[in-house]
Amino acid sequence: MTAPWDDWNHILKIDPDKDLPEGTTYGDLCATGTDAIEVGGTMGITEQNMEAVVEACAEHDVPLYQEPSSPDVVIDNEALEGYLVPTVFNAGSPFWITGAHKEWVRIDDGFDWDRTATEAYIVMNPDADVATYTEADCDLDADDVAAYATVAERMFGQEIVYVEYSGTFGDEEVVAAAAEATDESTLFYGGGIHDYDSAYSMAQYADVIVVGNLAHDDGVEAVRETVRAASDA
């Protein structure tokens, strides 16, 4: 059985706590050609701002997923194709490996297992909010990341392995090592993709590139360039 992301090249990640450039709408971003929209962020996320972004994107024909940062911001909205729940494999606090998830499965009205998948995050930028939040050990080389990717796929059966540099462009050798280490998992890469060339570089190794800050900083045309690069790679 194939998963939706098996056929993806590009995800646009929208942070409900960040503004869009002047004149840009969520509809514009949904029309960039991205394969999916992922709504999520680390800081300043509430049910209210999450719901507002999901509703704004719901009118457009693009698969829509929520990536909740904590159990209290999970929303139940029929517009969502599903939920992509992070588990941070190099977190310093076990709460972000299994602890938060124990609370997720006890949310009101129950967890929608049929629409939920987990993402095995390997967080690599020590200055990123997600690294601080999860107390991640980011002092990893390519071999370490490859080993984490192998553990995620082989021992924990993760469908998605996510190498996350959040806010800075990553080391291609590291991403290539993760790609080499994974056979069945889909490899996501996120961090510092800001134009065609940076998108193309990482899309040569990752199955799916995740573009986030670019939408909030530079807008629609910049995102479209990364979509084109992901397709070309």
Buried (B, 14 or more C-beta within 10 A) or exposed (E): EEEBBEEBBBBBBBBBBBEBEEEBEBEBBBBBBBBBBBBBBBEEBEEEBBBBBBEBBBEBEBBBBBBBBBBEBBBEEEEBBBBBBBBBBBBBEEBBBEEBBEEBEEBEEEBEEEEBBBBBBBBBBEEBBBBEBBBBBBEBEBEBBBBBBBBBBBEEEBBBBBBBBBBEBBBBEBBBBBBBBBEEBBBBBBBBBBEBEBBBBBBBBBBBBBBBBBBBEBBBEBBBBBBBBBBEB
